[in-house]
Amino acid sequence: MRLGITYLYTILRYGYPHTVEDALRSISEIRKLGFRFLEMEGLGTPFLRSLYKKRKQLAQTVEDCGVHVHNLCVVDPDLVSLNSTKQTQAFDHFKMGAELADMLQAETLHLASYAPPVRYLKSKPYQLGAQGGYRFADGFQISIPKSFDWSCVWTALVKSCQRCAAVAAQHRKIVLMEPRVGEVICSVDSMLRLIEHVNRPNFKANFDTAHFSAQRENVVLALTKLAGRFANIHLADNNPVNTDHLPLGDGTVDWMEFFRVLKNMKYEGYLGLDLGMTPSLVDGYRKSVERVLSIASELKLSVEV
């Protein structure tokens, strides 16, 4: 297994929105923290276009820092829009992301299902740019529009995932879907149903421990249910009273059993530390790395940092 870091570090370090220059700067910072494996995100169309324009600079920065970008997430809610025109435009941006992933030799492309198209009376889940910041919404109230039809929402998501998987296959890559609290895909069983309906060999789950915990799933059981159907893991602890992404050991996840099950599965993929804001973000990462390596040593697991 390879232990790395997710793009949440860059978001928390530089805010959202941030510039491509900020993203490039964060790569060298991540290397100084001791990480060689990282994920990147195309946070919205303007940022993705800017990142694509500066792709040569991105490639040079990655090479100079000696890091590997193994996962690229194209963040665009219009990918699951019920408006076919918007979805087609977003799909063109996904193709741009696939080209970037190809250039970076990333193994996976990453999707989200986003919040259902209902009316949110206060905050939406997993809000980017809310009041100039970035935060998870732990609770929300909704109003269901008269025109709302869940089957249409589901069909749009399935078809979008199939189109993205087809593009990814052309680039010999896996597409990941991350279940997140409050979104269309939020649980293990909704993820399993989506995998069944998309029915593409290169469409798998991104396993996020904190989101599953916040959803009040048993994280180890969730891991077992998704055996063979995930191709990347986000690591963060959680107390299921909220969606906070905590340093490992600060929540309720049974990490020893989690890694024991991974060992039995013979999982050899990536583990991305996905920590939210803590009093000291750097200390949180260091603590989490130490926890992973300690458990790996006890279980005789090979973990590369």
C-alpha positions in Angstrom: 0.0 0.0 0.0 1.0 3.6 -0.6 0.2 6.3 1.9 -0.4 9.8 0.5 -2.5 12.9 1.0 -5.7 14.2 -0.5 -6.4 17.6 -2.0 -8.2 18.7 1.2 -4.8 19.9 2.4 -4.5 22.4 -0.4 -8.1 23.6 0.1 -7.6 24.1 3.8 -4.2 25.7 3.3 -5.2 28.2 0.6 -9.0 28.3 0.8 -11.6 28.0 -2.0 -11.5 29.3 -4.5 -7.7 29.4 -4.9 -5.4 29.8 -7.8 -3.4 27.3 -9.9 -0.3 29.0 -8.4 -1.5 28.1 -4.9 -2.1 24.5 -6.1 1.4 24.3 -7.5 2.9 25.8 -4.3 1.1 23.2 -2.2 2.8 20.4 -4.1 6.2 21.4 -2.8 4.7 21.9 0.7 3.3 18.4 0.6 6.6 16.9 -0.4 8.2 18.8 2.6 5.7 17.1 4.8 7.1 13.8 3.7 4.5 12.7 1.2 5.2 11.5 -2.3 1.7 10.4 -3.3 -1.1 12.9 -3.7 -4.4 13.7 -5.3 -5.5 16.8 -7.2 -8.9 18.3 -8.0 -10.3 20.4 -10.8 -12.5 22.5 -8.5 -15.0 24.0 -10.9 -14.7 24.8 -14.6 -12.6 28.0 -14.4 -10.0 26.3 -12.2 -9.9 23.2 -14.4 -9.4 25.3 -17.5 -6.6 27.3 -15.9 -5.0 24.1 -14.7 -5.2 22.6 -18.2 -3.6 25.7 -19.7 -0.7 25.5 -17.2 -0.4 21.7 -17.6 3.2 21.8 -18.6 4.1 23.9 -15.5 2.1 21.4 -13.5 4.0 18.4 -15.0 7.3 20.1 -14.3 6.4 20.9 -10.7 5.4 17.3 -10.1 8.7 16.1 -11.6 10.8 18.6 -9.7 9.2 17.7 -6.4 9.5 14.0 -7.0 5.8 13.3 -6.3 3.2 11.2 -8.1 -0.4 12.4 -8.6 -2.4 9.1 -8.6 -5.9 10.5 -8.6 -7.6 13.5 -10.3 -11.1 14.6 -9.3 -13.2 16.6 -11.8 -15.5 18.7 -9.6 -18.5 19.8 -11.6 -22.1 19.3 -10.3 -23.4 19.7 -13.9 -22.1 16.2 -14.7 -25.3 15.0 -13.0 -27.5 17.8 -14.2 -31.0 17.0 -15.4 -30.4 19.6 -18.1 -28.8 17.6 -21.0 -27.1 20.7 -22.4 -25.4 21.4 -19.1 -24.4 17.8 -18.7 -22.8 17.7 -22.2 -20.8 20.8 -21.4 -19.6 19.3 -18.1 -18.7 16.1 -19.9 -16.4 18.0 -22.2 -14.7 19.3 -19.1 -14.4 15.8 -17.8 -12.6 14.9 -21.0 -10.2 17.7 -20.3 -9.6 16.2 -16.8 -9.0 12.8 -18.4 -6.3 14.3 -20.6 -4.7 15.9 -17.5 -4.8 12.6 -15.7 -3.2 10.9 -18.6 -0.4 13.4 -18.7 0.2 13.0 -15.0 0.0 9.2 -15.3 -2.7 9.1 -12.6 -4.3 5.7 -12.2 -7.8 7.0 -11.4 -10.3 9.7 -12.1 -12.7 10.7 -9.3 -16.4 11.7 -9.3 -19.0 12.8 -6.8 -22.8 12.4 -7.0 -23.6 15.8 -5.5 -26.7 16.9 -3.6 -30.1 16.0 -5.0 -31.8 18.8 -6.9 -34.2 19.8 -4.1 -34.5 23.2 -2.4 -32.3 23.7 0.6 -33.7 26.0 3.2 -30.4 26.7 4.8 -27.1 25.2 3.9 -26.4 22.4 1.4 -24.2 19.4 2.3 -20.5 19.4 1.5 -20.6 23.1 0.7 -17.8 24.7 -1.3 -17.4 28.4 -1.1 -20.0 28.9 1.6 -19.5 32.4 3.0 -16.1 32.4 1.5 -14.9 29.2 3.1 -15.1 25.5 3.0 -17.1 23.3 5.4 -19.3 20.3 5.8 -22.9 20.8 6.6 -23.9 18.5 9.5 -27.6 19.1 9.1 -29.9 20.6 6.6 -33.6 21.1 5.9 -35.1 20.7 2.4 -38.3 21.4 0.5 -39.2 18.9 -2.2 -40.2 20.7 -5.5 -43.4 19.4 -7.1 -41.5 18.4 -10.2 -39.0 16.3 -8.3 -38.6 12.8 -9.6 -36.0 10.5 -8.0 -36.0 8.1 -10.9 -34.9 11.0 -13.2 -32.1 11.9 -10.8 -30.9 8.3 -10.6 -31.0 7.8 -14.4 -29.0 11.0 -15.0 -26.4 9.9 -12.5 -26.1 6.4 -14.0 -25.8 7.6 -17.5 -23.2 10.3 -16.5 -21.1 7.6 -14.8 -21.3 5.4 -17.8 -20.1 8.2 -20.1 -17.3 9.0 -17.8 -16.3 5.4 -17.5 -16.2 5.1 -21.3 -13.8 8.1 -21.6 -11.6 6.8 -18.7 -11.4 3.4 -20.4 -10.0 5.1 -23.5 -7.2 6.4 -21.3 -6.9 3.0 -19.5 -8.1 4.4 -16.2 -10.5 3.6 -13.4 -13.3 6.0 -12.5 -14.1 6.3 -8.8 -17.3 7.5 -7.1 -17.1 8.7 -3.6 -20.1 8.3 -1.3 -20.6 11.5 0.8 -23.1 12.4 3.5 -26.1 14.2 2.1 -25.5 13.4 -1.5 -27.2 11.0 -3.9 -24.6 8.4 -3.2 -24.1 8.5 0.6 -24.1 4.9 1.8 -22.5 1.5 1.1 -25.7 0.1 -0.3 -26.4 3.1 -2.6 -22.8 2.7 -3.8 -23.3 -1.0 -4.5 -26.5 -0.3 -6.4 -24.8 2.4 -8.5 -22.0 0.0 -9.4 -24.5 -2.6 -10.4 -26.5 -0.1 -12.6 -23.4 1.5 -14.2 -22.1 -2.0 -15.0 -18.7 -1.0 -16.2 -15.5 -2.9 -15.2 -13.6 0.3 -14.6 -16.2 1.9 -12.4 -15.4 1.5 -8.7 -15.9 3.2 -5.3 -13.6 5.6 -3.5 -13.8 4.4 0.1 -13.9 7.3 2.5 -13.8 6.2 6.2 -14.9 9.5 7.7 -18.0 9.8 5.4 -19.1 6.3 6.1 -18.6 6.8 9.8 -20.6 10.0 9.7 -23.3 8.2 7.8 -23.4 5.8 10.8 -22.1 2.9 8.8 -19.8 0.4 10.6 -16.6 1.3 8.7 -15.1 -2.2 8.8 -18.3 -3.8 7.7 -18.6 -1.3 4.9 -15.1 -2.2 3.8 -16.1 -5.9 3.7 -19.3 -5.2 1.8 -17.4 -3.2 -0.9 -14.6 -5.8 -1.2 -13.3 -5.9 -4.8 -15.4 -2.8 -5.6 -13.1 0.0 -4.4 -9.9 1.3 -5.9 -8.8 4.1 -3.6 -9.2 4.9 0.1 -9.5 8.2 2.0 -8.4 7.9 5.6 -9.7 10.1 8.4 -11.2 9.4 11.8 -14.7 10.5 12.8 -17.2 10.7 15.7 -20.6 10.2 14.0 -22.2 13.1 15.7 -20.9 15.2 12.8 -18.9 14.9 9.6 -15.5 16.1 10.9 -12.5 14.5 9.3 -10.2 13.9 12.3 -6.6 12.7 12.7 -6.4 8.9 13.1 -7.0 7.9 16.7 -9.2 11.0 17.6 -12.5 9.3 16.6 -14.3 6.0 16.8 -13.0 4.0 13.8 -11.4 0.7 14.7 -8.1 1.2 12.8 -6.5 -2.1 13.8 -9.4 -4.1 12.5 -9.7 -1.9 9.4 -6.1 -2.6 8.4 -6.4 -6.3 9.4 -9.3 -6.6 6.9 -7.3 -4.7 4.2 -4.4 -7.1 4.7 -6.8 -10.1 4.3 -8.1 -8.5 1.1 -4.5 -8.1 -0.1 -5.2 -4.5 -1.0 -2.2 -2.9 -2.6 -3.6 0.5 -3.6 -3.4 4.0 -2.3 -4.4 5.4 1.1 -5.0 9.2 1.1 -5.0 11.0 4.4 -8.0 13.3 4.2 -8.0 15.4 7.3 -10.2 18.4 8.0 -9.3 21.5 9.9 -7.6 20.8 13.2 -5.8 23.0 15.7 -2.6 22.0 13.9 -3.1 20.5 10.5 0.5 19.5 10.2 0.6 17.8 13.6 -2.6 15.9 12.6 -0.9 14.5 9.5 2.2 13.5 11.4 0.1 11.8 14.1 -1.9 10.0 11.5 1.2 8.8 9.6 2.6 7.5 12.8 -0.6 5.6 13.6 -0.7 4.0 10.2 2.9 2.9 10.3 2.6 1.6 13.9 -0.4 -0.6 12.9 1.3 -1.7 9.7 4.4 -2.8 11.7 2.3 -4.8 14.1 0.3 -6.5 11.3 3.4 -6.9 9.1 1.9 -4.8 6.4 3.9 -3.1 3.7 3.1 0.6 3.6 5.1 3.0 1.5 5.1 6.7 2.3 
